Amino acid sequence: MQHSLVSAIAAAVLATTGLAHAQNYPTKPITIIVPASPGGAIDLLARLIGQKMGESFGQPVTVDNKAGATGIIGSDFVAKATPDGYTLALVASSHAINPSMVKKLPFDTVKGFEPVALTHVVPLVLVTTPALPVKSLKELVAYGKAHPGELSFASSGSGGAPHFSGELFKSMAGIDMAHIPYKGSTLAHPDLISGRTSLMFDTVAAVNVQIKANRVQALAVTTTKRSSILPDVPTMAEAGMPGFDTSTWGGLLAPAGTPKATVAKLNTEVNRILALPDVRKTLQDAGIEPGGGTPQQFGDFIQSEMLKWAKVAKGANIQPE
């Protein structure tokens, strides 16, 4: 009896300490690791969220860019950090693609983290070179079938959503195209504009300048809804390819074992920030759709993305290295 009473008290004390930790959290600065170089969507989100979170939490939030290996280096740093809510990661969609590209990851993509919230979605847009005599998605597919092996698609690099969107397009359209990876999407634009490459899937945010200047032609956006900054461009489904749904996205993760109450507090805060009118405007002006939702929804979303991209990788015969 004595022993079980002591155990019960110990358990109660532990539970209260966890709760007290979350109620007092944060009591020191928070670091958001961005596993990419500055300037992209996840970097913008981390800085926006960090600033607003710092103001409401009364603790400084710093953003630390740890780029390399399609996000693996920065994510691994967070997976191995103390699970106390003071080191977080704002990962991109490559987080769900990496298991299909890399044989041995230094962490478990699902079990190594606590999902906090989906922060944003960036629609991709299928753009073609003006040198190509097509005006629609259907014409592009017809051209690809009539000229086998002549088309090539550029991407921002192997293993990202833009690359995998191209592979998915190839398999759904039943056409043969060569993949030409670049080190970042803006480096691919000159070759696309001049016609050295035929087409690419790029984020609306990155390629909108070229679309507006008529240097490339936008045929379709890859999400199920149209993009708020390209309202006249149809979705892939509307343009004749139902079932095509891809995007780059981002979301906040904490190390596995972070107290549930701390995760809940962070989730509430992120949802509050994403609903602010000035934040929504900043994001939408950049071609980024605000996210939100529960930790559970974000966790389920990551797993569904992993399954989808694993299927694309298998279909495209991409072997993990």
Backbone bond lengths (Angstrom), bond angles and torsions (degrees), N, CA, C in turn:
res aa  C-N    CA-C-N  psi(-1)  N-CA   C-N-CA  omega(-1)  CA-C   N-CA-C  phi
1 M - - - 1.480 - - 1.522 109.88 -
2 Q 1.363 113.45 -50.22 1.466 119.44 -179.76 1.545 110.36 -53.54
3 H 1.365 114.52 -47.14 1.471 119.79 -175.67 1.534 111.59 -63.16
4 S 1.360 115.85 -45.12 1.466 118.24 -177.77 1.533 110.89 -67.13
5 L 1.335 116.70 -31.20 1.460 120.60 177.16 1.525 110.00 -65.63
6 V 1.339 115.22 -45.32 1.479 120.62 178.57 1.532 109.57 -60.03
7 S 1.349 116.83 -44.51 1.473 120.94 179.76 1.527 110.40 -61.01
8 A 1.345 115.65 -43.31 1.466 120.47 -179.14 1.525 110.66 -62.35
9 I 1.351 114.97 -43.23 1.480 119.31 179.17 1.528 109.72 -64.13
10 A 1.331 116.12 -44.51 1.475 120.57 -179.67 1.529 110.41 -59.70
11 A 1.339 116.08 -43.75 1.475 120.59 179.86 1.523 110.53 -63.14
12 A 1.339 115.47 -42.27 1.469 120.18 -179.89 1.522 110.92 -63.95
13 V 1.343 115.31 -41.17 1.479 120.21 179.11 1.524 109.67 -62.56
14 L 1.347 115.92 -44.61 1.467 120.52 179.33 1.523 111.13 -60.36
15 A 1.327 116.30 -45.94 1.463 120.78 -179.62 1.527 110.46 -60.87
16 T 1.347 115.24 -42.74 1.473 119.27 -179.54 1.521 110.49 -66.17
17 T 1.363 116.01 -38.62 1.470 117.75 -179.81 1.523 110.14 -63.60
18 G 1.360 116.00 -40.83 1.464 119.65 178.00 1.514 110.84 -59.74
19 L 1.323 115.83 -43.19 1.461 121.82 -179.06 1.530 110.52 -68.31
20 A 1.332 114.67 -42.98 1.474 119.54 179.94 1.524 109.37 -62.88
21 H 1.350 115.46 -40.16 1.473 119.96 178.62 1.527 109.37 -58.30
22 A 1.334 115.53 -44.94 1.468 119.49 -178.10 1.521 111.66 -68.93
23 Q 1.359 116.44 -37.42 1.469 119.59 -179.42 1.528 110.63 -66.81
24 N 1.344 115.78 -39.10 1.472 119.53 -179.85 1.529 111.96 -82.57
25 Y 1.321 115.67 -18.41 1.469 120.88 -176.93 1.523 110.54 -62.39
26 P 1.347 118.79 136.33 1.453 126.79 -3.22 1.541 111.93 -95.06
27 T 1.325 115.11 146.36 1.471 119.48 177.85 1.520 111.15 -110.35
28 K 1.335 116.33 2.88 1.477 120.47 178.76 1.532 109.18 -152.38
29 P 1.337 118.12 171.64 1.475 119.92 -177.21 1.537 113.79 -59.27
30 I 1.321 115.24 148.71 1.471 123.17 178.19 1.527 107.94 -109.89
31 T 1.334 115.96 142.72 1.469 120.46 175.63 1.527 109.16 -116.01
32 I 1.333 115.99 128.38 1.472 120.31 171.97 1.523 107.21 -103.73
33 I 1.330 115.55 116.06 1.468 120.43 176.93 1.524 108.74 -84.65
34 V 1.339 116.05 128.04 1.463 121.17 173.58 1.525 106.29 -107.06
35 P 1.357 117.96 111.39 1.464 119.22 -175.84 1.535 113.48 -79.45
36 A 1.335 116.10 44.04 1.472 122.45 -179.72 1.521 108.04 -155.68
37 S 1.327 115.87 166.96 1.465 118.81 179.24 1.534 110.33 -74.03
38 P 1.339 118.11 161.25 1.464 121.12 -179.34 1.533 111.50 -60.84
39 G 1.342 115.65 154.93 1.464 119.36 171.64 1.511 116.15 107.00
40 G 1.324 118.57 -16.75 1.468 119.51 -179.82 1.518 111.82 -90.29
41 A 1.336 115.36 -176.61 1.468 120.55 -177.92 1.526 112.33 -62.42
42 I 1.355 117.50 -43.82 1.479 117.83 -177.14 1.530 110.92 -66.83
43 D 1.330 116.29 -32.57 1.467 120.54 177.68 1.537 110.12 -66.58
44 L 1.342 115.90 -44.56 1.469 121.04 178.47 1.529 110.56 -60.15
45 L 1.345 116.20 -44.89 1.468 120.75 -179.61 1.528 111.53 -64.27
46 A 1.328 116.00 -43.27 1.469 119.80 -178.87 1.524 110.18 -60.53
47 R 1.330 116.72 -40.54 1.472 120.65 -178.61 1.531 111.53 -71.20
48 L 1.334 116.08 -41.60 1.474 120.42 177.16 1.532 110.71 -61.98
49 I 1.335 115.85 -51.22 1.470 121.00 -178.22 1.525 110.19 -65.44
50 G 1.341 115.93 -43.11 1.466 120.35 -179.15 1.515 112.38 -58.65
51 Q 1.326 116.22 -43.67 1.465 121.10 -178.67 1.528 110.60 -63.65
52 K 1.353 116.43 -49.95 1.473 120.90 -177.90 1.538 111.49 -67.17
53 M 1.326 115.73 -37.18 1.456 120.87 -179.57 1.534 109.79 -67.05
54 G 1.315 115.55 -41.11 1.465 120.69 178.10 1.520 111.37 -60.46
55 E 1.343 115.63 -41.47 1.466 120.26 179.82 1.534 110.85 -63.79
56 S 1.327 117.52 -44.68 1.471 118.45 -174.95 1.530 112.68 -82.63
57 F 1.336 117.77 -29.92 1.469 120.54 178.96 1.528 112.62 -83.12
58 G 1.344 116.40 -18.00 1.463 119.59 -177.97 1.524 112.99 69.84
59 Q 1.344 116.24 23.24 1.464 121.85 175.86 1.519 108.09 -133.31
60 P 1.349 117.59 142.39 1.464 118.03 178.91 1.536 111.93 -65.29
61 V 1.328 115.59 139.99 1.465 120.78 174.64 1.521 107.03 -118.08
62 T 1.334 116.90 118.02 1.465 119.75 -179.55 1.520 109.84 -104.39
63 V 1.333 115.22 147.52 1.461 121.37 177.10 1.520 107.22 -106.90
64 D 1.326 115.88 127.35 1.462 121.61 -177.63 1.527 108.85 -121.99
65 N 1.337 117.48 116.11 1.471 121.01 179.60 1.529 110.10 -84.54
66 K 1.323 115.44 118.69 1.467 120.67 174.65 1.518 107.17 -122.80
67 A 1.327 116.15 84.40 1.467 121.02 -174.55 1.526 110.37 -82.68
68 G 1.335 114.71 165.22 1.460 120.15 172.83 1.511 112.55 128.17
69 A 1.342 115.18 144.43 1.466 123.52 175.27 1.532 111.47 53.39
70 T 1.335 116.90 53.56 1.483 124.53 -178.46 1.526 113.24 39.26
71 G 1.337 114.77 46.61 1.461 119.82 173.79 1.514 115.34 91.77
72 I 1.335 117.37 -6.97 1.471 119.95 -173.60 1.529 112.00 -68.43
73 I 1.332 117.51 -38.75 1.475 120.91 -176.10 1.532 110.97 -63.15
74 G 1.324 116.58 -50.00 1.461 120.45 -179.73 1.521 112.83 -66.15
75 S 1.339 116.00 -40.49 1.466 120.10 -179.84 1.526 111.09 -65.84
76 D 1.329 116.57 -38.68 1.466 121.29 179.46 1.532 110.57 -63.55
77 F 1.332 115.41 -38.41 1.470 120.71 178.35 1.539 109.81 -58.78
78 V 1.336 115.65 -43.16 1.473 120.33 -179.17 1.528 111.36 -72.79
79 A 1.338 116.74 -39.18 1.475 120.29 178.94 1.529 110.76 -57.73
80 K 1.348 116.26 -32.62 1.465 120.71 -176.32 1.545 112.92 -96.19
81 A 1.349 115.98 1.08 1.473 119.76 -178.77 1.537 110.44 -77.99
82 T 1.340 116.49 162.02 1.469 121.35 176.26 1.525 109.50 -60.78
83 P 1.339 117.97 128.77 1.476 119.79 -176.77 1.528 112.71 -81.09
84 D 1.338 115.84 68.56 1.463 119.59 -176.72 1.527 113.06 -122.37
85 G 1.348 116.88 6.68 1.460 119.92 178.11 1.523 114.59 86.78
86 Y 1.349 117.06 4.44 1.474 119.07 -178.22 1.527 112.77 -100.76
87 T 1.341 117.15 -9.74 1.467 120.99 174.32 1.521 107.02 -128.45
88 L 1.337 115.98 116.23 1.461 121.99 -176.59 1.521 109.24 -124.08
89 A 1.324 116.63 162.67 1.469 120.59 175.71 1.517 109.15 -123.25
90 L 1.334 116.14 139.00 1.460 119.31 170.53 1.526 106.39 -109.69
91 V 1.344 114.83 96.39 1.465 120.17 -172.88 1.523 111.60 -92.34
92 A 1.340 114.78 161.83 1.466 121.58 177.22 1.532 109.39 -105.54
93 S 1.328 115.82 179.53 1.464 120.92 -178.05 1.524 113.24 -60.80
94 S 1.347 117.57 -22.05 1.478 120.26 177.53 1.529 111.08 -58.56
95 H 1.353 116.41 -23.09 1.463 121.76 177.84 1.538 110.78 -56.88
96 A 1.345 116.13 -35.44 1.470 120.93 -178.86 1.531 112.32 -90.88
97 I 1.341 116.82 -12.76 1.470 121.11 179.75 1.530 110.40 -92.88
98 N 1.343 116.60 -31.68 1.472 120.66 -176.40 1.524 114.89 -51.23
99 P 1.352 119.33 -40.32 1.461 117.83 178.61 1.535 113.76 -58.57
100 S 1.333 117.42 -24.55 1.472 120.93 177.85 1.534 111.89 -85.58
101 M 1.336 116.51 -14.87 1.474 120.84 -175.27 1.532 112.82 -106.12
102 V 1.332 115.60 -26.71 1.469 119.82 -172.47 1.523 109.39 -120.88
103 K 1.348 116.02 123.49 1.470 120.71 -177.30 1.515 112.22 -61.95
104 K 1.343 116.08 -50.40 1.467 118.93 -174.66 1.516 110.17 -121.70
105 L 1.332 116.49 97.68 1.465 120.40 175.59 1.532 108.39 -80.91
106 P 1.341 117.54 147.20 1.470 119.53 -179.39 1.528 113.59 -76.19
107 F 1.328 117.43 1.96 1.468 121.86 -179.88 1.519 108.40 -149.07
108 D 1.331 116.99 164.36 1.457 121.81 174.36 1.529 107.68 -90.15
109 T 1.339 115.81 119.16 1.468 121.69 -174.91 1.528 112.47 -54.76
110 V 1.332 116.72 -35.40 1.464 120.57 -178.94 1.527 111.63 -94.42
111 K 1.344 116.26 -52.15 1.474 119.45 -172.42 1.527 113.67 -78.95
112 G 1.337 117.00 -13.92 1.464 119.97 -176.57 1.525 114.10 -81.11
113 F 1.334 116.92 -6.59 1.463 120.36 -172.86 1.522 112.12 -140.21
114 E 1.339 115.07 159.23 1.470 121.99 168.20 1.525 105.87 -105.43
115 P 1.337 119.42 118.43 1.461 119.36 175.81 1.530 110.25 -66.30
116 V 1.333 116.37 136.27 1.468 120.82 178.03 1.535 109.77 -103.17
117 A 1.339 116.91 -58.89 1.472 119.99 179.65 1.520 110.76 -167.09
118 L 1.328 115.38 146.81 1.462 121.17 168.81 1.527 106.35 -73.08
119 T 1.338 117.69 124.23 1.466 119.06 -176.21 1.531 112.89 -93.01
120 H 1.337 117.09 -33.07 1.470 117.75 -174.77 1.523 110.93 -167.67
121 V 1.316 114.23 163.44 1.463 122.70 173.62 1.527 107.19 -131.54
122 V 1.338 115.88 134.79 1.473 119.91 176.49 1.519 107.53 -116.39
123 P 1.338 117.39 112.49 1.462 119.01 176.29 1.523 110.06 -62.03
124 L 1.322 116.01 146.66 1.461 120.54 171.10 1.523 106.28 -97.50
125 V 1.308 114.57 159.86 1.467 117.98 177.75 1.532 107.50 -132.43
126 L 1.330 115.01 137.11 1.460 121.06 177.14 1.526 107.25 -83.88
127 V 1.343 115.26 115.70 1.467 120.31 179.07 1.520 109.69 -118.32
128 T 1.335 115.19 144.65 1.465 119.64 179.11 1.524 110.11 -120.62
129 T 1.330 114.54 159.30 1.460 119.63 175.64 1.533 109.36 -71.46
130 P 1.345 117.51 144.35 1.469 119.34 176.91 1.534 112.35 -61.28
131 A 1.344 115.61 -19.26 1.473 120.11 -179.27 1.529 112.69 -69.09
132 L 1.333 116.54 -14.83 1.469 120.46 -177.25 1.529 109.59 -89.61
133 P 1.340 118.14 128.91 1.477 120.19 -175.37 1.530 113.20 -81.58
134 V 1.330 115.98 55.60 1.472 119.30 178.64 1.525 109.53 -130.83
135 K 1.329 115.15 149.35 1.467 119.26 -178.29 1.535 112.29 -122.33
136 S 1.329 117.09 -3.72 1.462 120.08 -177.36 1.523 109.76 -150.54
137 L 1.325 115.46 168.82 1.463 121.05 178.38 1.526 110.49 -61.71
138 K 1.338 116.71 -43.58 1.474 120.31 -179.48 1.531 111.06 -61.63
139 E 1.338 116.24 -40.40 1.473 119.88 178.52 1.529 110.75 -66.72
140 L 1.331 116.34 -35.71 1.468 120.16 178.69 1.531 110.66 -64.42
141 V 1.331 116.06 -45.48 1.469 120.28 179.36 1.533 110.11 -62.56
142 A 1.332 116.25 -43.75 1.476 120.79 179.24 1.531 110.25 -61.58
143 Y 1.338 116.05 -41.88 1.471 120.67 179.56 1.537 110.11 -63.36
144 G 1.328 115.41 -43.60 1.468 120.05 -179.66 1.519 112.35 -61.73
145 K 1.335 115.72 -36.51 1.474 119.54 179.45 1.525 111.14 -74.04
146 A 1.332 116.03 -34.08 1.474 120.29 -179.12 1.529 111.95 -77.52
147 H 1.341 116.22 -22.90 1.481 120.57 -179.66 1.529 109.99 -124.66
148 P 1.343 117.46 68.65 1.468 119.25 -174.82 1.536 112.52 -59.05
149 G 1.338 114.90 135.69 1.471 119.99 176.25 1.515 115.08 77.55
150 E 1.354 117.65 -0.62 1.474 119.14 -177.91 1.529 112.71 -88.12
151 L 1.338 116.28 -26.48 1.466 118.93 -177.04 1.535 110.88 -82.29
152 S 1.334 115.14 149.27 1.462 119.91 172.74 1.523 107.18 -135.64
153 F 1.344 116.11 149.90 1.461 117.68 177.21 1.523 110.32 -123.75
154 A 1.322 114.41 134.11 1.463 121.30 179.19 1.524 108.61 -88.22
155 S 1.332 116.66 158.73 1.463 119.81 172.61 1.513 109.60 -149.60
156 S 1.330 114.82 168.25 1.462 121.10 -179.22 1.528 111.69 -76.66
157 G 1.341 117.23 1.21 1.463 121.22 179.71 1.513 110.52 142.61
158 S 1.316 117.19 157.41 1.465 121.41 -179.15 1.520 111.13 -67.41
159 G 1.323 115.86 134.19 1.460 120.15 171.32 1.512 116.73 94.22
160 G 1.318 117.57 0.07 1.465 118.92 176.58 1.527 110.12 -94.22
161 A 1.338 115.91 173.38 1.472 119.75 178.27 1.539 112.67 -60.55
162 P 1.365 119.50 -35.75 1.468 118.11 176.83 1.540 112.80 -61.85
163 H 1.337 116.85 -41.27 1.471 120.86 177.20 1.532 109.86 -63.89
164 F 1.348 116.13 -49.83 1.460 119.58 -176.38 1.531 112.15 -68.18
165 S 1.332 117.20 -27.09 1.472 119.82 175.10 1.521 109.92 -65.48
166 G 1.331 115.59 -39.03 1.472 120.29 176.57 1.518 111.67 -63.41
167 E 1.336 116.51 -41.54 1.466 120.93 178.91 1.539 110.66 -65.25
168 L 1.335 115.81 -40.32 1.471 120.28 178.74 1.530 109.94 -64.65
169 F 1.324 115.98 -41.33 1.470 121.24 178.34 1.536 110.36 -61.08
170 K 1.333 116.02 -45.98 1.472 120.99 178.22 1.523 111.12 -54.51
171 S 1.352 115.30 -47.75 1.470 118.24 -175.79 1.524 111.50 -71.93
172 M 1.346 117.68 -38.67 1.471 119.54 -179.31 1.530 111.96 -72.21
173 A 1.346 117.11 -32.24 1.467 120.86 -178.91 1.524 110.74 -85.97
174 G 1.339 116.17 -19.68 1.463 120.54 -177.56 1.524 112.07 68.29
175 I 1.356 115.38 39.01 1.468 118.76 177.64 1.525 110.62 -121.63
176 D 1.326 114.84 158.85 1.455 121.26 -177.83 1.532 108.69 -101.90
177 M 1.334 117.11 123.41 1.470 120.92 178.68 1.525 109.01 -139.71
178 A 1.316 116.56 144.47 1.469 120.10 175.28 1.524 109.34 -85.15
179 H 1.335 116.42 141.28 1.465 120.95 177.42 1.524 109.38 -94.90
180 I 1.341 117.03 130.17 1.465 121.85 177.87 1.529 109.19 -121.89
181 P 1.349 116.55 100.36 1.469 119.37 -178.46 1.532 112.40 -81.03
182 Y 1.319 116.01 142.44 1.469 122.48 175.54 1.522 108.12 -118.40
183 K 1.314 116.12 168.82 1.469 119.81 176.58 1.530 108.65 -91.07
184 G 1.336 115.95 75.28 1.463 120.31 -176.54 1.515 110.41 103.63
185 S 1.326 116.67 147.59 1.464 118.78 -171.68 1.522 113.50 -72.53
186 T 1.334 117.78 -34.26 1.475 118.13 -176.86 1.530 110.88 -64.49
187 L 1.339 117.41 -27.43 1.466 120.54 178.06 1.529 111.35 -71.71
188 A 1.336 116.61 -18.45 1.472 120.65 179.24 1.529 111.95 -84.39
189 H 1.348 116.32 -20.79 1.474 119.65 -173.47 1.531 114.62 -59.55
190 P 1.364 120.73 -46.51 1.468 118.61 -177.97 1.530 113.48 -56.67
191 D 1.350 117.43 -41.25 1.465 120.19 -179.77 1.524 112.11 -69.70
192 L 1.324 116.38 -31.16 1.467 120.22 177.65 1.536 109.53 -71.22
193 I 1.322 116.16 -44.61 1.474 121.03 -179.34 1.534 110.39 -61.64
194 S 1.347 116.69 -41.17 1.474 120.57 -176.42 1.524 112.46 -80.31
195 G 1.343 116.95 -12.86 1.460 119.15 178.27 1.516 114.46 94.82
196 R 1.337 117.52 5.63 1.475 119.25 176.33 1.534 110.54 -68.34
197 T 1.357 116.21 -28.29 1.466 119.66 169.44 1.527 107.37 -121.40
198 S 1.324 117.07 156.35 1.467 120.77 -172.07 1.521 114.04 -87.02
199 L 1.335 115.99 -40.82 1.467 118.84 -172.25 1.512 109.96 -158.64
200 M 1.321 115.82 169.03 1.459 119.98 171.42 1.520 110.31 -160.21
201 F 1.331 114.70 156.99 1.457 121.30 169.51 1.522 105.32 -101.21
202 D 1.326 116.68 120.54 1.457 120.44 -178.22 1.527 108.45 -135.07
203 T 1.323 116.64 160.72 1.464 117.94 177.91 1.524 108.78 -67.81
204 V 1.316 114.69 144.26 1.463 120.92 176.35 1.530 108.92 -54.29
205 A 1.336 115.84 -40.70 1.468 121.15 -178.41 1.531 111.76 -59.34
206 A 1.341 116.77 -41.70 1.468 119.92 -174.07 1.522 113.79 -79.39
207 V 1.344 117.08 -33.41 1.474 118.78 -170.36 1.531 113.15 -105.67
208 N 1.336 116.85 -2.96 1.469 119.86 -175.57 1.531 113.15 -57.47
209 V 1.327 117.05 -37.74 1.485 121.64 178.89 1.530 110.31 -56.85
210 Q 1.337 115.89 -44.06 1.477 120.69 -178.39 1.536 111.05 -70.54
211 I 1.338 116.36 -34.07 1.478 120.67 178.63 1.524 109.14 -66.58
212 K 1.340 115.81 -47.57 1.475 121.22 -177.94 1.528 111.59 -62.15
213 A 1.343 115.78 -32.49 1.475 119.67 -179.00 1.531 112.29 -87.61
214 N 1.355 116.26 6.00 1.474 122.40 -178.90 1.522 114.05 59.79
215 R 1.350 115.70 26.53 1.472 118.31 177.99 1.525 111.36 -85.16
216 V 1.335 116.03 -21.49 1.469 121.53 171.95 1.519 107.20 -136.21
217 Q 1.335 115.43 163.12 1.457 120.27 -177.69 1.529 109.79 -110.95
218 A 1.337 116.30 126.55 1.465 120.57 178.80 1.527 109.57 -89.46
219 L 1.336 116.69 122.61 1.472 120.18 -178.81 1.525 113.10 -99.85
220 A 1.345 116.89 -37.62 1.469 118.95 -176.56 1.523 110.59 -166.04
221 V 1.343 116.43 150.32 1.464 120.19 172.18 1.526 108.80 -98.55
222 T 1.338 115.76 153.29 1.463 120.43 -167.41 1.526 114.97 -91.12
223 T 1.332 117.77 -7.05 1.466 119.63 -178.67 1.528 110.30 -90.35
224 T 1.329 116.95 169.20 1.472 120.09 -178.17 1.522 111.58 -74.19
225 K 1.357 115.90 -20.10 1.473 120.34 175.98 1.529 108.34 -112.61
226 R 1.333 116.24 152.14 1.468 119.85 176.83 1.526 110.45 -66.19
227 S 1.332 116.10 158.23 1.463 120.87 179.14 1.525 109.68 -80.60
228 S 1.339 115.90 140.09 1.471 119.03 -178.43 1.529 112.24 -65.37
229 I 1.352 117.65 -22.75 1.476 116.51 178.70 1.534 112.99 -100.61
230 L 1.341 117.16 -3.39 1.474 120.08 172.83 1.530 108.55 -128.99
231 P 1.330 117.02 59.49 1.473 119.28 -172.46 1.529 114.55 -62.13
232 D 1.350 117.35 -21.62 1.470 119.91 -177.65 1.524 112.91 -87.36
233 V 1.330 116.95 -9.27 1.469 119.69 -177.75 1.531 108.81 -90.55
234 P 1.350 117.15 125.09 1.471 119.38 -176.89 1.536 112.14 -68.86
235 T 1.314 116.64 163.98 1.466 120.39 171.82 1.527 107.58 -78.78
236 M 1.333 117.06 163.99 1.471 121.05 177.47 1.533 109.26 -57.60
237 A 1.340 116.12 -40.05 1.477 120.16 179.99 1.529 110.37 -62.95
238 E 1.344 116.36 -46.12 1.474 120.47 179.59 1.535 110.97 -63.92
239 A 1.338 115.95 -32.15 1.468 120.03 -176.35 1.532 112.48 -83.32
240 G 1.336 116.35 -1.42 1.466 118.13 174.57 1.523 115.67 119.33
241 M 1.343 118.33 10.96 1.466 119.90 178.10 1.518 109.94 -128.82
242 P 1.347 117.64 74.59 1.459 120.44 -179.59 1.526 111.30 -61.43
243 G 1.337 115.87 145.40 1.466 119.70 178.53 1.518 113.54 91.35
244 F 1.342 116.91 -7.57 1.466 119.55 177.91 1.524 108.03 -84.90
245 D 1.325 116.91 116.56 1.465 120.48 -178.87 1.520 109.58 -148.22
246 T 1.327 117.27 102.59 1.464 120.72 177.90 1.524 108.98 -136.62
247 S 1.320 115.39 162.18 1.470 120.30 177.00 1.521 107.14 -166.26
248 T 1.316 115.61 166.60 1.446 117.31 162.45 1.522 104.62 -100.36
249 W 1.309 116.16 149.41 1.458 119.59 -176.66 1.515 108.17 -145.32
250 G 1.300 115.51 175.83 1.454 119.64 176.66 1.506 109.71 -148.13
251 G 1.320 115.25 158.62 1.447 118.83 178.50 1.509 111.41 -164.10
252 L 1.322 114.41 161.09 1.460 121.60 -176.38 1.528 110.15 -94.98
253 L 1.341 115.16 130.66 1.463 121.82 177.29 1.521 109.59 -123.22
254 A 1.327 116.00 149.42 1.463 122.19 171.63 1.532 107.11 -117.08
255 P 1.339 118.70 160.62 1.466 119.16 177.44 1.531 110.76 -62.84
256 A 1.330 117.22 148.74 1.468 121.74 177.05 1.522 109.20 -56.32
257 G 1.335 116.00 138.82 1.466 119.58 179.02 1.518 113.43 94.92
258 T 1.336 117.66 -2.69 1.470 120.47 174.63 1.536 107.41 -63.60
259 P 1.355 118.42 132.89 1.471 119.93 -177.79 1.527 112.45 -51.43
260 K 1.328 115.26 134.97 1.479 121.58 -178.60 1.532 111.76 -54.30
261 A 1.341 116.22 -38.98 1.468 120.04 -178.61 1.535 111.16 -65.86
262 T 1.343 116.22 -34.08 1.479 120.78 177.43 1.522 109.61 -69.07
263 V 1.338 116.30 -44.22 1.474 121.44 177.53 1.535 109.50 -59.02
264 A 1.354 115.96 -43.05 1.470 120.44 -179.68 1.526 110.94 -62.99
265 K 1.341 116.00 -39.71 1.474 120.52 -179.88 1.534 110.54 -65.84
266 L 1.328 115.93 -42.16 1.473 120.85 177.91 1.531 110.30 -65.20
267 N 1.335 116.73 -41.84 1.463 121.26 -179.57 1.534 110.93 -60.94
268 T 1.342 116.41 -45.64 1.470 121.28 178.72 1.519 110.27 -59.23
269 E 1.334 115.58 -42.28 1.465 121.52 -178.52 1.538 111.24 -65.67
270 V 1.339 116.98 -44.84 1.474 120.84 -179.65 1.534 109.90 -63.32
271 N 1.333 116.79 -43.65 1.471 119.66 178.10 1.527 111.85 -62.30
272 R 1.336 116.31 -38.23 1.469 120.69 177.60 1.534 110.14 -61.92
273 I 1.335 115.57 -46.62 1.471 120.85 -177.42 1.534 110.88 -64.25
274 L 1.340 116.78 -43.66 1.470 120.59 -177.79 1.527 113.15 -66.58
275 A 1.338 115.99 -18.08 1.474 119.53 179.31 1.530 112.33 -89.96
276 L 1.344 117.61 -8.57 1.474 120.12 -178.48 1.530 110.29 -67.18
277 P 1.338 118.08 132.49 1.471 120.97 -177.24 1.531 113.62 -55.84
278 D 1.358 117.90 -40.22 1.471 118.94 -178.01 1.528 111.24 -69.21
279 V 1.339 116.85 -34.41 1.470 120.77 178.05 1.529 109.51 -68.57
280 R 1.326 116.30 -45.91 1.475 120.42 179.76 1.531 111.25 -59.49
281 K 1.336 115.54 -40.17 1.467 119.22 -179.33 1.528 111.04 -67.07
282 T 1.341 116.46 -45.47 1.469 120.77 178.61 1.525 110.21 -56.63
283 L 1.330 116.23 -44.57 1.466 120.39 -177.70 1.525 110.94 -67.76
284 Q 1.325 116.30 -49.23 1.465 118.78 -176.03 1.526 112.21 -65.71
285 D 1.340 117.14 -32.99 1.468 120.07 175.66 1.525 110.93 -63.72
286 A 1.338 116.02 -26.61 1.469 120.55 179.98 1.532 111.99 -93.06
287 G 1.352 117.03 5.38 1.460 119.49 179.34 1.522 113.07 80.26
288 I 1.333 116.12 22.18 1.466 121.89 -177.82 1.527 109.00 -113.34
289 E 1.322 117.14 130.87 1.470 121.25 178.34 1.531 108.61 -94.55
290 P 1.350 117.98 127.08 1.468 120.10 -179.32 1.531 111.98 -63.04
291 G 1.329 116.00 146.03 1.470 121.21 179.16 1.512 111.44 -95.79
292 G 1.346 115.86 -137.25 1.463 121.69 -178.51 1.517 110.51 131.00
293 G 1.321 116.17 -175.47 1.465 120.86 179.25 1.521 112.31 107.98
294 T 1.339 115.66 -175.38 1.458 121.69 -174.96 1.535 111.16 -89.48
295 P 1.351 117.32 163.08 1.473 119.91 173.63 1.534 111.70 -57.34
296 Q 1.330 116.23 -40.79 1.477 121.11 179.87 1.528 111.36 -60.09
297 Q 1.341 115.99 -44.01 1.472 120.01 179.67 1.525 110.88 -62.66
298 F 1.327 116.68 -40.59 1.459 120.02 -179.82 1.531 110.27 -67.57
299 G 1.327 116.92 -40.89 1.461 120.96 177.67 1.521 112.04 -60.93
300 D 1.337 115.91 -43.97 1.473 120.93 178.57 1.529 110.71 -64.32
301 F 1.339 115.71 -39.48 1.466 121.21 179.98 1.529 110.71 -62.31
302 I 1.340 117.42 -44.82 1.475 121.48 179.36 1.534 109.55 -58.06
303 Q 1.346 116.13 -44.91 1.466 119.01 -178.74 1.523 112.25 -65.91
304 S 1.347 117.07 -37.61 1.471 119.12 178.83 1.533 110.50 -68.20
305 E 1.350 117.14 -35.96 1.469 121.24 176.48 1.528 111.02 -65.06
306 M 1.342 116.50 -41.93 1.472 120.39 179.24 1.528 110.93 -59.12
307 L 1.342 115.98 -43.03 1.472 120.95 179.33 1.523 111.33 -64.56
308 K 1.351 115.05 -44.76 1.473 120.02 -177.97 1.534 110.87 -60.51
309 W 1.349 115.60 -48.89 1.470 119.24 -176.27 1.524 112.64 -71.52
310 A 1.349 116.66 -30.10 1.469 119.74 176.36 1.532 109.32 -63.08
311 K 1.336 115.27 -38.92 1.471 120.93 179.06 1.539 110.67 -65.46
312 V 1.353 115.59 -42.80 1.476 120.15 178.59 1.525 110.23 -63.22
313 A 1.340 116.22 -44.19 1.474 121.00 -179.20 1.524 110.19 -60.60
314 K 1.335 115.44 -41.93 1.469 120.14 -179.51 1.530 109.62 -65.09
315 G 1.335 115.64 -45.57 1.460 120.78 -179.59 1.525 112.59 -62.83
316 A 1.333 116.39 -34.14 1.468 121.54 -178.74 1.530 111.64 -89.49
317 N 1.353 114.74 1.81 1.459 120.92 -178.73 1.533 112.58 58.37
318 I 1.336 116.35 38.52 1.466 120.57 176.66 1.523 107.27 -88.30
319 Q 1.327 116.04 116.89 1.468 120.53 -178.52 1.518 109.50 -91.88
320 P 1.352 117.42 133.94 1.466 118.20 174.83 1.522 110.76 -63.10
321 E 1.314 116.36 141.05 1.482 120.26 -177.07 1.509 111.69 -107.59
